[in-house]
């Protein structure tokens, strides 16, 4: 997940830049104040490039204190790693310019590879380690003896900016990640109730799909916010365990809610009371103001609903509910009843555990939970895309560096640096061209402001007081834009490059020649990087979609065949993380991608039912011949997932699932057996709804 997306989730979306909230004003004024403090500190310490201290404040500025600390921490690590790499590379290869730029380009590629496999803020730190080495090494070109001084100066400037940003974000009207987690979890519970209510009443499919996607993204956000909260306060460590467990339960509840939508119509009278109770519960929960201030009454009702779902209802006999109903009809009615009772019970139990997790966060205990009982939260890593990003960044940096060495144009060094920065920093974005273009737009807008302030106003009116008077009216609106999800990319680029173009020093002079030459190198570097994204190994959203879809099918096949039964939380978290990665890619493919998104969500349901079948095989109450039948079915399902291609007719897997389910229902009224039949029917229905998704891709 990107920092931009994370801001959208922790900040209230705005209708426009002209309507900032109180929180936005606090963020803007705090950020500008921290930047001025950092610049004043750099002046006091007589640092060579004081603008880097102030730029760092705007680079790490985030709406939540923990996010500032996290980004600042990984920026510091990235800067240190890049500085050490610059010293080592320049010391070893500085005498040979061609070898130097080759090794630096390779270093950029390696760091981009690592960055593409990680998530923010770790990904940001890895990318920073790459281009920091370039930023330090190129100014030392031809004089390698100064590289150590440059590295130390850069680290000092960065540390000063990080300290100022971190201290102000934590002490001045802070917005804490711990509070944001509780707020986000409460909102997710209410969204889940609204989604379940819509599932019962046949709500608008478009609205339900949007709410489902929001819940998926929110669950991933909670996992990230957990890290930020621990950085804010070590005391949050005892609450990090409930957060992790609650995320697992939230994903379970989301899966069950999706299944409620697929199986919302009751088949017989045994389901009507359960359906009525659960529908009334979610409706009241979603509609009651301040409903989650006291969870005790809701937990009591969920306990009663979950207990009722586990009771064996009165089922029709084999002669059916009417004289015209045959054995198969009666059996399917029994299986349908058990299916819906199981889903309702799963949803009630999972929602109950999520509410208990909310209570645990609000009233933490001092002791840690048993770590072995914590859910496994797994993320998707796209190795093929990571290698593509690495090759593209290294190749682009190397080619521009060759142009610089060949032409001996001194200002081209800035172009090389910007190509390295942009091609690595935006490489892993779902649409790197759009992200880089937003960065270019902000940079271009900053240029005239920096010229007027730095080349016209400050040379005539020098001093820190005049500097503050000129830049605050410019940077406060920019910081307000950074707090607005609609403008964050352009606004951040504007603030950073305004300071880079301005290059504030204590003695500002009118010298437009170097100003325009340096500015031109930066603008050209960004444009070249955009061209690289378009021309060099361009990313095809559909190829990425098919690759992630294939990985999900392979996961299902492993669930069927692997000797060791995976944990439900590990499968669920990985599956939903992949869906989260799919969503921005699917948006770029238009309506063509809608069946893929629907199929990926259905795949979660299939996987959970496969796990239920795997556990049934270990149940001593299940007859041996049924265990053998389950094993045969799972092997057939794995073959279909791995080998059938889109457009080819389905194998007998779906038909076999329905036959097994009907046969079990005819032979037994035991709850365990009917639950096996229910799982088989759910798998068959999901595969029939999205036949091409559950087929091997063409890629």
N, C-alpha and C positions, 0 to 999 in steps of 0.2 A: 504494500500500500504506500502511495506517495504522501509527502507532507501536506501537499495541497488538499488531497482528499481527507486527510486526518483533520485538517482545520475545518473542513465542511461539517465534520461530525461533532466537533467539540464547541464550535461557535454557532450562534444562531444565524442562519442565512439571511442576508440583507436584500432588500429590493433594489438597492442602488447605493453608490458611493455617497450620495447626498443625505442618506439616512443612517448615520452611524449610531450605534447604541452606546450606552454608558461603558460597557465592557470594551468596546472598540476605542473609545477616547482614552481609557486608562492604559490600554495596550500601546496606543500611539504615543502618548505623552511619556510613558515609562521608557519606551524604546528610544525616543529622541533624547531624553535626559541621560540614559545610559551611554548613548553614543557620544554626547558632548563630554561626559565625565571621562570616557575612555580617551577621547582626543586630548583633553586637558592633561590627563595623565601621561600620554605619549609626549606631549610638549615638555612636561616637567622632566621626564626621563631622557629627553633629547634623542628620541628614537629616529632612525633615518627616514622611515616611511610611516608617519603617524596616521595617515589615512587608513592603513590596514587595521588599526585598533578600532576605529569608528566603523569601518566596513564590516568587521567581524560581528559587531553588535547587531547590525541589520541582517547579516547572513544567518545568525543563530536565533534571531527573534522569533518567538512562537507564542501563541495565546496562553499556553499552559506552562507553569513553571517547570514541571518535570520534563517537558519537551525541550525547553531551553537548555536545561542541564544535560539532557541526553545528547542533543545535537552539539552542544559545546564540548562535551566530553569526547565524542567521537571526532569532532573537528580537531581537538588537541592531539588525539592519538594519530589522526591522519597527517597532521602537520609534522609531528615528530617523526613518523615513519618516512614521510616524503623528504624531510630535511636530512635524515640519516642516509636515505637513498641518494640524495643529491650529492652529499659529501663523498660517499663511496664511489658513485659513478664518475663524478668529476675528477676525483683523485686518481682513479684507475685509467680513465679514457680521455681526460681533458686535453691531452697533447694531440689527439687525433680527432679533429672536428667531425668527420664522417662517422667514425666509430661511436663518438659521444652521442650524436643525435640518433643513431641506430639503437643504441642501448636504452636511451631515454624513451624512444617510441615503443620498444618492447616492454619497458616498465609500465608505460601508460596502458598497453594492452593487457598486461597481467592484472593490474589494479582494476581495470574495467571488467575483466572476467570475474574477479572476486566480488566486485560491487554488484554485478548483475545477478549473482547467486545469493546475495544477502538481502535483507530488508532494511528500510530506514529505521534508525539513523546509522546502523552499521554500514549500510551500502554507501551512504554519503561519506563516511570516514575512509572507506576503501578507495573511492573515486578521488577524494582529496589527496590521498597519499600519492596517487599517480601524478596529477598535474602540479602539486606543490613541488615535486622534484624538478619539473620543467621550469616553474616560476623562479626557483632558486638557481638552477644550473645555467640557464641562458644568460642572465645578467653577469655571471662569472665567466662567460665565454672568453677565452684568451688570457684570463688571469685566474687560474684555478686556486691560487693561494687565498683568494678572498671568499671562497665558497663557504668556509666555516663561519666567518663573520656574518655573511648573508643569512645563513641558516639560523644562527642564534638570534639575529635581529628579527627575522620573520617569526620565529617561535615566541619571542618576547612580545611582539605586537599582537599576535593572536591570543596569547594568554591574557594580556591586559583586557582585550575586548571581551573574551569569554567571562572573565571574572566580573567585569562591570555588568554584562548582560545577566549573568546568573544571579548575582547578589540583588540587583534591582527587581528581577522577576520573582524572586523568592520573598523579598521583604516589603516591596511597595504594592499594596493591595493585590496580593497574589491570587491567581486562579490555579488551584491545585489539582493535580491529576487524580488524587484520591477522591476529591469531591466530584470530579468529572466522571469517574468510574461509577459512583453511586447514582449520579444523575442519569448517566447513559443506561445503566442497568434498569433503573425504574422505567425509563422511557421504552426500553426493549420489552419489558414485561407487559406494559400497556399496549404496545404495538402487537405483541404476540396474541394478547387477548382480542384485539381488534381483528387480526388476521383470522383467528379461529372462529370468531363470530361471523365474519364474512364467509368462511368455509361452510359453516352450518346453514347459512341463509342463502347461499348461492349468490354472493356479492359480485360486483363488477370484476371480471377477470383481469382487466388491465390494472385496476387499483390494487387487487390482491397480489398480482405479480410484482408490482413496484414495491409494495410493502414487504414482500418476501425477500426481494433483493436488498432492501434496506436492512432487514434483520440479519441477513448473511454478512453484510459489510460491518454492521455494528458489532457482531460477535468477534470479527477479526480485529476491530478497533479496540475492544476491551482487552484483548490479548496484548496489544502493543502498549496500551495505557498502563497496564500492570507494571511494565518495566519502568516507565516514567515515574510512577508513584513511588517505587522503591528508591529511585535516585533522589526524590524530594526529601524523603525521610526514612532512615533505616528502620524506624519503628513500624513501617508499613509491611515489613517482611513477614510478620505473623499473619497479615491479612492477604498476602500474595497467594497463599495456599487456597483459601476460600474463593478467591477470584478465579484461579485456574479451574477449580472444581465446578464453579458456577458456570463458566464458559462452556464446559463439557455438557452440563445439564441444559443450558440454553440451546445448544445445537441439537440435543436430543429432543427437546420440546418443539423446536422448529421442524424437525423431521416428522414428528408425530402430528403436528398441525397441518403440514402438507398432506399427510395421509388422511387426516380428517376430511380435507377438501375432496380427495379422490373417492372417499367412501362415506359420503355424508348422508346418503339415503338409507333409512332403516328398512330392513326386510321383514321384520315381524314385531310383535308386541313386546318382546323381551327387551328390545333396544329403545323403545320410546321413552321410558322414564330416565334412562341414562342420558339420552340425547337431550331431553328437556332440561335436566339438571345442569349439564355441562354448558349448554347454550345460554341458560340463564346466568350461570356463573361468569362466563367471559363477557357477556353483555353488561352485567352490573360492574364488573371490574373496570372495563374500558370507559364506562360512563360516569363513574363515581369520582368527583373531585377529591384529590388527596387520598386516594384509595390505599396507597402503599405506605402511609404513615404508620399504620398498625396492621401487620400482616396476620395476626393471630386468628381473626374470624375467617379470613380467606383460607388459611392453612387448614382449619378445622373442616371447612366445606370440601376442600380438595381431598383430605383424608377420607371423608365419607364417600366421595365419588370414586376414588381409587379402590377402596375396599369393595364397593359394589361391583366394580368392573372385574374384580378377581373372583367373584362368586359365580358358580356354574348356574346359568339360567335354565329355566324349563324349556327344553328344545322339542320340536316336533318329532314324532316317531317316523319310521321309515315309510309309512304309508302316506306321509305328507299332511299338510294342513287342510287340504280339501280332497274330495273324492277323485278329482281329475289330476292331482299331483302325483307324479311317479316317484320312485326312489331317488332318481338323480336330482329332481327338483327339491325334494326334502333334504337330501345331503348338501346341496349347494346352499340351501337356506340356513342349515346349521353352520356351515363353514362361514357364510357371510356374517352370521351373528357373532361367532367367536372372533372373526377378523375385526369387526367394529368395536367389540368390547375390549379387545387387546389394544387397539389404537387409542381408544378413549382412556384406558387405564394408563398407557404409556404417557399420554399427554398430561393427565392429571398428576402423575407421579413426578414427571420431569419439571412441570411448572411449580409444584410444591418444593422441589429441591432448589429451584432458582430463587424462590422467595426466601427460603432459609439461607441461601447464600447472601442475599441482600441484607438480611438481619445480621449475619456474621460480619459483614463489612461495616455495618453501622455500629455494632457492639463487639469489637474484636476481643478475642481471648489472648492471654499471654503465651500459651503453649502452642507449638506448631502441630499441624495435622500430620498424620502418618503419611510420609512421602510416597510410600508404595501404593497408597490408595488414590493418589492424584491421577487425573486423566492425562493421557499423552496427547499433547498438542503438536501436530506435525504440519509443516509448510511445504508447498510445492516449489521445486527448483527446476528451472528450464535450462538445462545444460547446453542445448543446441543454440538457443537464443544468446546465451552468455558468450559462447565462442564467437558467434557472429558479431556481437558488440565489441569483443576484444580485438578481433581482426580489423574491423572497420576503424576503431579508434587508433590503433597502432599504425595502420596503413595511411590514414589521413594525416596524422601527425608527421610521419616520416616523409611523405611527399611534399608537404608544405615546408618542412625543414630543409629538404633538398633545394627547393626554390630559394629559400633564404640564403643557404650557403653558396649557391650558384650565382645569384644576383648580387650578393653582399649588400643588400638593402638593409640598413640597420633597423628600420622600423618594422621589418618583417618578423623580427623576433617576437613582437607583441602579437602578430597574427598567428604565429606558431603556437604561442601559449593559449590564445583564445580557441583555436581549433582543438587543442588537447582538452581544454576545460569543457567546452560544449559537447564534443563528441563522446566524452566519457560520462559527464554529469547527467545528460539527458538520454543516455543510451537505452536504459531499461524502462523508460516511460512507455505506456501503451501507444502513444502517438508522438515520437520524438521530434518530428518536423513541427508539429503544432506547438510543442513546449519550447523548442528552440526559437520559433518565430515570435512567440510571446516575449522571450528574453531579448530578441533583437528589437522588437517594438519599444520595450521599456528603455533599452539602451539609446535608441534614436531620439526618443522624447527627452531623455536626460541631457543630451548634448547641448542644446541652446541654453538651458538653465545653468549648466556648469560654466559655459562661456561667459554669460552675463555676470555671474557671481564671481568666478575665479579670475577672469581676464579684464573685467570692467570695474566691478564694485570694490572688491577687496584690495586691489593695488592702490586705489584712491583712498580707501578708508580701512587701513589695516587694524589688526587687533582682534583678540578673541571676542570681545563684546560685539563689535560690528559683525564678525563672522556669525555669532549666534543670531543676531538680528536678521541677517540675510537668509540663513539656511533653515531656521526653524519654520518659517511660513511655507517652505518648500517640502521639508521632510515630514512635518506632521500630516499633511494630506497624503503623502506617500505611505506613511505608516498606517493611516486609516484604510488605504487601499489594500495594504498587506493583511489587514484584519478581515477583509471582505473576500469570500471565496471566489467571487466573480472576477476580481481584479488582482488576486494575490500574485500571480506570475509576473504580470507586467509591472505591478507596483514594486515588487521586490527587485526586479531587474533595474527599474528606474532608480531606486534608492542606492543600490550598490554601485551602479555605474556613474551616477551623479557624483558620488564621493570619489570614485576612481578618476573621472575626468577632472574634477575639481582639484584633487591632490593637495589638500590643505597643508600649508606650512605656516610657520610664524611670520615669515617674510614672503608675502605674495607679490609677484611681479607680472607686468604685462609682457607676455611673450607668446603671441598667437601661433607662431610657426611650429614649435614642438607640440603645442596643444592640438592643433589640427592634424599633425602627422601621427601622433600617438592615438588620437581618436579614430582616425581613418584605419589604422592597423587593427584596432579592436572591432570596428564595424565590419571590415572585410573578413576578419577571422570568423566572426559569427556567421556571416553569409556563406563562407566556404564550408563551415561545419553543417549548415542546413543543406547545402548541396551534397555533402557527403552522405547525409541521411537519405537523401532522395536517390542518389546514384549508386553508391557503394553498398552492395549487399542489402538492398532495401527490405524492410520487414513487410511480409504479407500477412495481414490479420487473419485471413482464412487458414493459412498454413499453421499459424499459432493455435487457432481454434481446433483444428484437426489433431494437432500434436497433443494438446491437453486432453481432448476427448479420448484419444487413443490411450493415454496414460490412465484415465479413469476406467476404461474397459479392462486394461491389464490389471488394475487394482482389484476389480471384481473377480477376474479369473484367479488371481492369487488367493482371494478369500475362499474361493471354491476348492482350491487344490492344496494350499499350504498345510503342512502337517500341524503346525502350531496355529491355534486360533488367535488372530489379532485382537487387540482391545478395541471395543466399540468406539471409544473416544479417539483413538489414533486414526481409524478409518474415517470417522465423521469429520474430524478437524481437517484432515488432508483433503477430503472431498470438497468440503465447503471452501477451503482456501483455493482450490483449483477453480471452483465456480466463481469465486471472487476475482480471480485472474482472468477468467473467461469473459466476465461481464463487459469490461471496456473494449475488448476485442470484438465481441459480438455486436456491440453498438456500431462499430465501423463497417460491418458487413451488411447492415440493413435487415430487412425481413428474412433474408436468407439464413440468418443466424438464430431466429426465434426457436425453431425445433431443436437446435443444439442446446440452448439454455434450458428448455423444458426437459430434454432428454438427460442433461447432466443432473438436474434436480431429481428426476425419476431414478437415476442411477444410485443416488443416496438411499432411496427407499429399497431398491433391489439389494444393495449391499447389506443393509440392516437386516433384511429378511434372510439373506444367505447366512449371516452370523447367527440368527435365531435357529436356522436349520442345523448349523454346525454344532451348536450347543445341544440341540435335541438329540443329535447322534450320541452324545455322552450321557444322556438321561437313561438310567436303567429301567425306567417305566415304559420306554418305547420298545416295542418288539424288534427282534433282530432283523426280520425281513423288511420292516419299515426303515430301519437304519441303512440296510443295503440299498433300498430304493432311493433314499435320500442321496447316498453316495453316488449312485449311477446318474441321478439327475444333475448333481453338481458337476460331475465330470462332463456331461453333455453340454451344460450351460457354459462351462469354460471353453469348450471347443467352439461353440457358436460365437462367443465373444472374441475369440482370437482369430478365427479363420473365415467367418462369413463376411462377404463384402456387401456394401450398400447396393440395393436393387435386386440382390439375389433373394430367392424365396427363403423364408425361415425354415430352419430344420425342425425336427419333431420336438424340440425342447419345450416350446410353449404348449403344444398339444399334450406332451407327456406330463407336464406340470398339472394341467387341468385334469387329466385322467387319474393321476395319483391322488389329487385332492378329492375327486369324486369317489374314488375307491375307498379312501380312508374314511370319509364321511359315512359311507354305506356300512362299513364294517364295525365302526366304533363310535360311542358317544362320550368317550373320555376326553377331558379338556386338553390334555397334552397332545393327543392324536389330532384333535380338531385344530389345534394351533399350528401343527405341522401343515395340515391341509390349507389353512388360511395363508401361511407364508408362501406356499406354492402358488396359490391363486393370485396373491399380490404381485409376485414376480412375473407371472404370466401376463397380468393386466398391464403392468408398466412396460414390458417389452412389446406388447401389441400397440400401445399408444405411441411409442417412438421406435419403430422397427429399424430405421436407418442409423439411429444413434448407437444401438447395440449391435452394430456390424463393424467389422474391421475397416478403418479408413483407407483412402486411396494413397495417402502420403507415404 
